[in-house]
Amino acid sequence: MAEKDWCQEAIDLRQLRRDLATGQAVSETRFGEDMVKFAKADPAALDRLISEADRKCDEASGRKTRRRYAIGVRHRPY
């Protein structure tokens, strides 16, 4: 069984997000009553899938994964 190409998966997910945002992902159209029904999607879940695919693509291609660390700030009352 072939391994999944995560880089292509990330590209496809970005295209899907672009299609949803621009209204290209239409699931139903009618011209008699001018009805257009768009595909339902959860943008937050789609963004999580894109970031996961990006991370796995970076791991598969040997690039370092990007990590975010918070900078700690301490207030000292003098």
Phi and psi restraints in degrees (range 20) as a CNS / XPLOR table:
assign (resid 1 and name C) (resid 2 and name N)
       (resid 2 and name CA) (resid 2 and name C) 1.0 -75.2 20.0 2
assign (resid 2 and name N) (resid 2 and name CA)
       (resid 2 and name C) (resid 3 and name N) 1.0 143.8 20.0 2
assign (resid 2 and name C) (resid 3 and name N)
       (resid 3 and name CA) (resid 3 and name C) 1.0 -76.7 20.0 2
assign (resid 3 and name N) (resid 3 and name CA)
       (resid 3 and name C) (resid 4 and name N) 1.0 148.1 20.0 2
assign (resid 3 and name C) (resid 4 and name N)
       (resid 4 and name CA) (resid 4 and name C) 1.0 -69.2 20.0 2
assign (resid 4 and name N) (resid 4 and name CA)
       (resid 4 and name C) (resid 5 and name N) 1.0 136.4 20.0 2
assign (resid 4 and name C) (resid 5 and name N)
       (resid 5 and name CA) (resid 5 and name C) 1.0 -86.4 20.0 2
assign (resid 5 and name N) (resid 5 and name CA)
       (resid 5 and name C) (resid 6 and name N) 1.0 100.5 20.0 2
assign (resid 5 and name C) (resid 6 and name N)
       (resid 6 and name CA) (resid 6 and name C) 1.0 -71.0 20.0 2
assign (resid 6 and name N) (resid 6 and name CA)
       (resid 6 and name C) (resid 7 and name N) 1.0 -28.9 20.0 2
assign (resid 6 and name C) (resid 7 and name N)
       (resid 7 and name CA) (resid 7 and name C) 1.0 -67.0 20.0 2
assign (resid 7 and name N) (resid 7 and name CA)
       (resid 7 and name C) (resid 8 and name N) 1.0 -41.9 20.0 2
assign (resid 7 and name C) (resid 8 and name N)
       (resid 8 and name CA) (resid 8 and name C) 1.0 -68.8 20.0 2
assign (resid 8 and name N) (resid 8 and name CA)
       (resid 8 and name C) (resid 9 and name N) 1.0 -34.8 20.0 2
assign (resid 8 and name C) (resid 9 and name N)
       (resid 9 and name CA) (resid 9 and name C) 1.0 -62.2 20.0 2
assign (resid 9 and name N) (resid 9 and name CA)
       (resid 9 and name C) (resid 10 and name N) 1.0 -42.2 20.0 2
assign (resid 9 and name C) (resid 10 and name N)
       (resid 10 and name CA) (resid 10 and name C) 1.0 -64.1 20.0 2
assign (resid 10 and name N) (resid 10 and name CA)
       (resid 10 and name C) (resid 11 and name N) 1.0 -40.3 20.0 2
assign (resid 10 and name C) (resid 11 and name N)
       (resid 11 and name CA) (resid 11 and name C) 1.0 -64.0 20.0 2
assign (resid 11 and name N) (resid 11 and name CA)
       (resid 11 and name C) (resid 12 and name N) 1.0 -43.8 20.0 2
assign (resid 11 and name C) (resid 12 and name N)
       (resid 12 and name CA) (resid 12 and name C) 1.0 -64.8 20.0 2
assign (resid 12 and name N) (resid 12 and name CA)
       (resid 12 and name C) (resid 13 and name N) 1.0 -39.9 20.0 2
assign (resid 12 and name C) (resid 13 and name N)
       (resid 13 and name CA) (resid 13 and name C) 1.0 -66.9 20.0 2
assign (resid 13 and name N) (resid 13 and name CA)
       (resid 13 and name C) (resid 14 and name N) 1.0 -37.4 20.0 2
assign (resid 13 and name C) (resid 14 and name N)
       (resid 14 and name CA) (resid 14 and name C) 1.0 -65.9 20.0 2
assign (resid 14 and name N) (resid 14 and name CA)
       (resid 14 and name C) (resid 15 and name N) 1.0 -37.8 20.0 2
assign (resid 14 and name C) (resid 15 and name N)
       (resid 15 and name CA) (resid 15 and name C) 1.0 -65.2 20.0 2
assign (resid 15 and name N) (resid 15 and name CA)
       (resid 15 and name C) (resid 16 and name N) 1.0 -39.9 20.0 2
assign (resid 15 and name C) (resid 16 and name N)
       (resid 16 and name CA) (resid 16 and name C) 1.0 -63.2 20.0 2
assign (resid 16 and name N) (resid 16 and name CA)
       (resid 16 and name C) (resid 17 and name N) 1.0 -42.8 20.0 2
assign (resid 16 and name C) (resid 17 and name N)
       (resid 17 and name CA) (resid 17 and name C) 1.0 -63.4 20.0 2
assign (resid 17 and name N) (resid 17 and name CA)
       (resid 17 and name C) (resid 18 and name N) 1.0 -40.3 20.0 2
assign (resid 17 and name C) (resid 18 and name N)
       (resid 18 and name CA) (resid 18 and name C) 1.0 -64.7 20.0 2
assign (resid 18 and name N) (resid 18 and name CA)
       (resid 18 and name C) (resid 19 and name N) 1.0 -41.3 20.0 2
assign (resid 18 and name C) (resid 19 and name N)
       (resid 19 and name CA) (resid 19 and name C) 1.0 -64.4 20.0 2
assign (resid 19 and name N) (resid 19 and name CA)
       (resid 19 and name C) (resid 20 and name N) 1.0 -40.4 20.0 2
assign (resid 19 and name C) (resid 20 and name N)
       (resid 20 and name CA) (resid 20 and name C) 1.0 -67.1 20.0 2
assign (resid 20 and name N) (resid 20 and name CA)
       (resid 20 and name C) (resid 21 and name N) 1.0 -39.8 20.0 2
assign (resid 20 and name C) (resid 21 and name N)
       (resid 21 and name CA) (resid 21 and name C) 1.0 -70.1 20.0 2
assign (resid 21 and name N) (resid 21 and name CA)
       (resid 21 and name C) (resid 22 and name N) 1.0 -34.7 20.0 2
assign (resid 21 and name C) (resid 22 and name N)
       (resid 22 and name CA) (resid 22 and name C) 1.0 -92.5 20.0 2
assign (resid 22 and name N) (resid 22 and name CA)
       (resid 22 and name C) (resid 23 and name N) 1.0 -2.4 20.0 2
assign (resid 22 and name C) (resid 23 and name N)
       (resid 23 and name CA) (resid 23 and name C) 1.0 83.7 20.0 2
assign (resid 23 and name N) (resid 23 and name CA)
       (resid 23 and name C) (resid 24 and name N) 1.0 14.9 20.0 2
assign (resid 23 and name C) (resid 24 and name N)
       (resid 24 and name CA) (resid 24 and name C) 1.0 -78.5 20.0 2
assign (resid 24 and name N) (resid 24 and name CA)
       (resid 24 and name C) (resid 25 and name N) 1.0 -21.5 20.0 2
assign (resid 24 and name C) (resid 25 and name N)
       (resid 25 and name CA) (resid 25 and name C) 1.0 -88.6 20.0 2
assign (resid 25 and name N) (resid 25 and name CA)
       (resid 25 and name C) (resid 26 and name N) 1.0 83.4 20.0 2
assign (resid 25 and name C) (resid 26 and name N)
       (resid 26 and name CA) (resid 26 and name C) 1.0 -102.4 20.0 2
assign (resid 26 and name N) (resid 26 and name CA)
       (resid 26 and name C) (resid 27 and name N) 1.0 129.0 20.0 2
assign (resid 26 and name C) (resid 27 and name N)
       (resid 27 and name CA) (resid 27 and name C) 1.0 -98.4 20.0 2
assign (resid 27 and name N) (resid 27 and name CA)
       (resid 27 and name C) (resid 28 and name N) 1.0 -18.9 20.0 2
assign (resid 27 and name C) (resid 28 and name N)
       (resid 28 and name CA) (resid 28 and name C) 1.0 -154.1 20.0 2
assign (resid 28 and name N) (resid 28 and name CA)
       (resid 28 and name C) (resid 29 and name N) 1.0 137.7 20.0 2
assign (resid 28 and name C) (resid 29 and name N)
       (resid 29 and name CA) (resid 29 and name C) 1.0 -136.8 20.0 2
assign (resid 29 and name N) (resid 29 and name CA)
       (resid 29 and name C) (resid 30 and name N) 1.0 144.5 20.0 2
assign (resid 29 and name C) (resid 30 and name N)
       (resid 30 and name CA) (resid 30 and name C) 1.0 -136.9 20.0 2
assign (resid 30 and name N) (resid 30 and name CA)
       (resid 30 and name C) (resid 31 and name N) 1.0 140.6 20.0 2
assign (resid 30 and name C) (resid 31 and name N)
       (resid 31 and name CA) (resid 31 and name C) 1.0 -104.9 20.0 2
assign (resid 31 and name N) (resid 31 and name CA)
       (resid 31 and name C) (resid 32 and name N) 1.0 -16.2 20.0 2
assign (resid 31 and name C) (resid 32 and name N)
       (resid 32 and name CA) (resid 32 and name C) 1.0 -66.0 20.0 2
assign (resid 32 and name N) (resid 32 and name CA)
       (resid 32 and name C) (resid 33 and name N) 1.0 -46.0 20.0 2
assign (resid 32 and name C) (resid 33 and name N)
       (resid 33 and name CA) (resid 33 and name C) 1.0 -111.8 20.0 2
assign (resid 33 and name N) (resid 33 and name CA)
       (resid 33 and name C) (resid 34 and name N) 1.0 11.4 20.0 2
assign (resid 33 and name C) (resid 34 and name N)
       (resid 34 and name CA) (resid 34 and name C) 1.0 53.8 20.0 2
assign (resid 34 and name N) (resid 34 and name CA)
       (resid 34 and name C) (resid 35 and name N) 1.0 54.3 20.0 2
assign (resid 34 and name C) (resid 35 and name N)
       (resid 35 and name CA) (resid 35 and name C) 1.0 -103.8 20.0 2
assign (resid 35 and name N) (resid 35 and name CA)
       (resid 35 and name C) (resid 36 and name N) 1.0 130.4 20.0 2
assign (resid 35 and name C) (resid 36 and name N)
       (resid 36 and name CA) (resid 36 and name C) 1.0 -129.8 20.0 2
assign (resid 36 and name N) (resid 36 and name CA)
       (resid 36 and name C) (resid 37 and name N) 1.0 126.5 20.0 2
assign (resid 36 and name C) (resid 37 and name N)
       (resid 37 and name CA) (resid 37 and name C) 1.0 -116.1 20.0 2
assign (resid 37 and name N) (resid 37 and name CA)
       (resid 37 and name C) (resid 38 and name N) 1.0 124.3 20.0 2
assign (resid 37 and name C) (resid 38 and name N)
       (resid 38 and name CA) (resid 38 and name C) 1.0 -92.7 20.0 2
assign (resid 38 and name N) (resid 38 and name CA)
       (resid 38 and name C) (resid 39 and name N) 1.0 157.3 20.0 2
assign (resid 38 and name C) (resid 39 and name N)
       (resid 39 and name CA) (resid 39 and name C) 1.0 -71.0 20.0 2
assign (resid 39 and name N) (resid 39 and name CA)
       (resid 39 and name C) (resid 40 and name N) 1.0 141.6 20.0 2
assign (resid 39 and name C) (resid 40 and name N)
       (resid 40 and name CA) (resid 40 and name C) 1.0 -86.7 20.0 2
assign (resid 40 and name N) (resid 40 and name CA)
       (resid 40 and name C) (resid 41 and name N) 1.0 141.3 20.0 2
assign (resid 40 and name C) (resid 41 and name N)
       (resid 41 and name CA) (resid 41 and name C) 1.0 -154.4 20.0 2
assign (resid 41 and name N) (resid 41 and name CA)
       (resid 41 and name C) (resid 42 and name N) 1.0 155.0 20.0 2
assign (resid 41 and name C) (resid 42 and name N)
       (resid 42 and name CA) (resid 42 and name C) 1.0 -104.0 20.0 2
assign (resid 42 and name N) (resid 42 and name CA)
       (resid 42 and name C) (resid 43 and name N) 1.0 106.1 20.0 2
assign (resid 42 and name C) (resid 43 and name N)
       (resid 43 and name CA) (resid 43 and name C) 1.0 -60.1 20.0 2
assign (resid 43 and name N) (resid 43 and name CA)
       (resid 43 and name C) (resid 44 and name N) 1.0 -36.1 20.0 2
assign (resid 43 and name C) (resid 44 and name N)
       (resid 44 and name CA) (resid 44 and name C) 1.0 -66.7 20.0 2
assign (resid 44 and name N) (resid 44 and name CA)
       (resid 44 and name C) (resid 45 and name N) 1.0 -41.6 20.0 2
assign (resid 44 and name C) (resid 45 and name N)
       (resid 45 and name CA) (resid 45 and name C) 1.0 -66.8 20.0 2
assign (resid 45 and name N) (resid 45 and name CA)
       (resid 45 and name C) (resid 46 and name N) 1.0 -37.2 20.0 2
assign (resid 45 and name C) (resid 46 and name N)
       (resid 46 and name CA) (resid 46 and name C) 1.0 -65.6 20.0 2
assign (resid 46 and name N) (resid 46 and name CA)
       (resid 46 and name C) (resid 47 and name N) 1.0 -40.0 20.0 2
assign (resid 46 and name C) (resid 47 and name N)
       (resid 47 and name CA) (resid 47 and name C) 1.0 -65.0 20.0 2
assign (resid 47 and name N) (resid 47 and name CA)
       (resid 47 and name C) (resid 48 and name N) 1.0 -37.2 20.0 2
assign (resid 47 and name C) (resid 48 and name N)
       (resid 48 and name CA) (resid 48 and name C) 1.0 -64.7 20.0 2
assign (resid 48 and name N) (resid 48 and name CA)
       (resid 48 and name C) (resid 49 and name N) 1.0 -40.8 20.0 2
assign (resid 48 and name C) (resid 49 and name N)
       (resid 49 and name CA) (resid 49 and name C) 1.0 -64.3 20.0 2
assign (resid 49 and name N) (resid 49 and name CA)
       (resid 49 and name C) (resid 50 and name N) 1.0 -38.7 20.0 2
assign (resid 49 and name C) (resid 50 and name N)
       (resid 50 and name CA) (resid 50 and name C) 1.0 -65.5 20.0 2
assign (resid 50 and name N) (resid 50 and name CA)
       (resid 50 and name C) (resid 51 and name N) 1.0 -44.3 20.0 2
assign (resid 50 and name C) (resid 51 and name N)
       (resid 51 and name CA) (resid 51 and name C) 1.0 -66.7 20.0 2
assign (resid 51 and name N) (resid 51 and name CA)
       (resid 51 and name C) (resid 52 and name N) 1.0 -35.2 20.0 2
assign (resid 51 and name C) (resid 52 and name N)
       (resid 52 and name CA) (resid 52 and name C) 1.0 -66.3 20.0 2
assign (resid 52 and name N) (resid 52 and name CA)
       (resid 52 and name C) (resid 53 and name N) 1.0 -42.9 20.0 2
assign (resid 52 and name C) (resid 53 and name N)
       (resid 53 and name CA) (resid 53 and name C) 1.0 -64.9 20.0 2
assign (resid 53 and name N) (resid 53 and name CA)
       (resid 53 and name C) (resid 54 and name N) 1.0 -38.2 20.0 2
assign (resid 53 and name C) (resid 54 and name N)
       (resid 54 and name CA) (resid 54 and name C) 1.0 -62.5 20.0 2
assign (resid 54 and name N) (resid 54 and name CA)
       (resid 54 and name C) (resid 55 and name N) 1.0 -42.9 20.0 2
assign (resid 54 and name C) (resid 55 and name N)
       (resid 55 and name CA) (resid 55 and name C) 1.0 -63.7 20.0 2
assign (resid 55 and name N) (resid 55 and name CA)
       (resid 55 and name C) (resid 56 and name N) 1.0 -44.5 20.0 2
assign (resid 55 and name C) (resid 56 and name N)
       (resid 56 and name CA) (resid 56 and name C) 1.0 -69.9 20.0 2
assign (resid 56 and name N) (resid 56 and name CA)
       (resid 56 and name C) (resid 57 and name N) 1.0 -31.4 20.0 2
assign (resid 56 and name C) (resid 57 and name N)
       (resid 57 and name CA) (resid 57 and name C) 1.0 -65.9 20.0 2
assign (resid 57 and name N) (resid 57 and name CA)
       (resid 57 and name C) (resid 58 and name N) 1.0 -43.7 20.0 2
assign (resid 57 and name C) (resid 58 and name N)
       (resid 58 and name CA) (resid 58 and name C) 1.0 -61.9 20.0 2
assign (resid 58 and name N) (resid 58 and name CA)
       (resid 58 and name C) (resid 59 and name N) 1.0 -41.3 20.0 2
assign (resid 58 and name C) (resid 59 and name N)
       (resid 59 and name CA) (resid 59 and name C) 1.0 -66.1 20.0 2
assign (resid 59 and name N) (resid 59 and name CA)
       (resid 59 and name C) (resid 60 and name N) 1.0 -41.1 20.0 2
assign (resid 59 and name C) (resid 60 and name N)
       (resid 60 and name CA) (resid 60 and name C) 1.0 -69.0 20.0 2
assign (resid 60 and name N) (resid 60 and name CA)
       (resid 60 and name C) (resid 61 and name N) 1.0 -32.1 20.0 2
assign (resid 60 and name C) (resid 61 and name N)
       (resid 61 and name CA) (resid 61 and name C) 1.0 -91.0 20.0 2
assign (resid 61 and name N) (resid 61 and name CA)
       (resid 61 and name C) (resid 62 and name N) 1.0 -1.4 20.0 2
assign (resid 61 and name C) (resid 62 and name N)
       (resid 62 and name CA) (resid 62 and name C) 1.0 88.0 20.0 2
assign (resid 62 and name N) (resid 62 and name CA)
       (resid 62 and name C) (resid 63 and name N) 1.0 4.4 20.0 2
assign (resid 62 and name C) (resid 63 and name N)
       (resid 63 and name CA) (resid 63 and name C) 1.0 -80.0 20.0 2
assign (resid 63 and name N) (resid 63 and name CA)
       (resid 63 and name C) (resid 64 and name N) 1.0 153.1 20.0 2
assign (resid 63 and name C) (resid 64 and name N)
       (resid 64 and name CA) (resid 64 and name C) 1.0 -70.4 20.0 2
assign (resid 64 and name N) (resid 64 and name CA)
       (resid 64 and name C) (resid 65 and name N) 1.0 140.4 20.0 2
assign (resid 64 and name C) (resid 65 and name N)
       (resid 65 and name CA) (resid 65 and name C) 1.0 -76.5 20.0 2
assign (resid 65 and name N) (resid 65 and name CA)
       (resid 65 and name C) (resid 66 and name N) 1.0 143.5 20.0 2
assign (resid 65 and name C) (resid 66 and name N)
       (resid 66 and name CA) (resid 66 and name C) 1.0 -83.6 20.0 2
assign (resid 66 and name N) (resid 66 and name CA)
       (resid 66 and name C) (resid 67 and name N) 1.0 130.5 20.0 2
assign (resid 66 and name C) (resid 67 and name N)
       (resid 67 and name CA) (resid 67 and name C) 1.0 -123.8 20.0 2
assign (resid 67 and name N) (resid 67 and name CA)
       (resid 67 and name C) (resid 68 and name N) 1.0 147.4 20.0 2
assign (resid 67 and name C) (resid 68 and name N)
       (resid 68 and name CA) (resid 68 and name C) 1.0 -113.7 20.0 2
assign (resid 68 and name N) (resid 68 and name CA)
       (resid 68 and name C) (resid 69 and name N) 1.0 129.4 20.0 2
assign (resid 68 and name C) (resid 69 and name N)
       (resid 69 and name CA) (resid 69 and name C) 1.0 -120.4 20.0 2
assign (resid 69 and name N) (resid 69 and name CA)
       (resid 69 and name C) (resid 70 and name N) 1.0 137.7 20.0 2
assign (resid 69 and name C) (resid 70 and name N)
       (resid 70 and name CA) (resid 70 and name C) 1.0 -78.5 20.0 2
assign (resid 70 and name N) (resid 70 and name CA)
       (resid 70 and name C) (resid 71 and name N) 1.0 145.3 20.0 2
assign (resid 70 and name C) (resid 71 and name N)
       (resid 71 and name CA) (resid 71 and name C) 1.0 -94.1 20.0 2
assign (resid 71 and name N) (resid 71 and name CA)
       (resid 71 and name C) (resid 72 and name N) 1.0 122.5 20.0 2
assign (resid 71 and name C) (resid 72 and name N)
       (resid 72 and name CA) (resid 72 and name C) 1.0 -79.7 20.0 2
assign (resid 72 and name N) (resid 72 and name CA)
       (resid 72 and name C) (resid 73 and name N) 1.0 133.3 20.0 2
assign (resid 72 and name C) (resid 73 and name N)
       (resid 73 and name CA) (resid 73 and name C) 1.0 -124.6 20.0 2
assign (resid 73 and name N) (resid 73 and name CA)
       (resid 73 and name C) (resid 74 and name N) 1.0 132.0 20.0 2
assign (resid 73 and name C) (resid 74 and name N)
       (resid 74 and name CA) (resid 74 and name C) 1.0 -121.2 20.0 2
assign (resid 74 and name N) (resid 74 and name CA)
       (resid 74 and name C) (resid 75 and name N) 1.0 131.6 20.0 2
assign (resid 74 and name C) (resid 75 and name N)
       (resid 75 and name CA) (resid 75 and name C) 1.0 -92.5 20.0 2
assign (resid 75 and name N) (resid 75 and name CA)
       (resid 75 and name C) (resid 76 and name N) 1.0 125.3 20.0 2
assign (resid 75 and name C) (resid 76 and name N)
       (resid 76 and name CA) (resid 76 and name C) 1.0 -112.8 20.0 2
assign (resid 76 and name N) (resid 76 and name CA)
       (resid 76 and name C) (resid 77 and name N) 1.0 111.7 20.0 2
assign (resid 76 and name C) (resid 77 and name N)
       (resid 77 and name CA) (resid 77 and name C) 1.0 -78.6 20.0 2
assign (resid 77 and name N) (resid 77 and name CA)
       (resid 77 and name C) (resid 78 and name N) 1.0 112.4 20.0 2
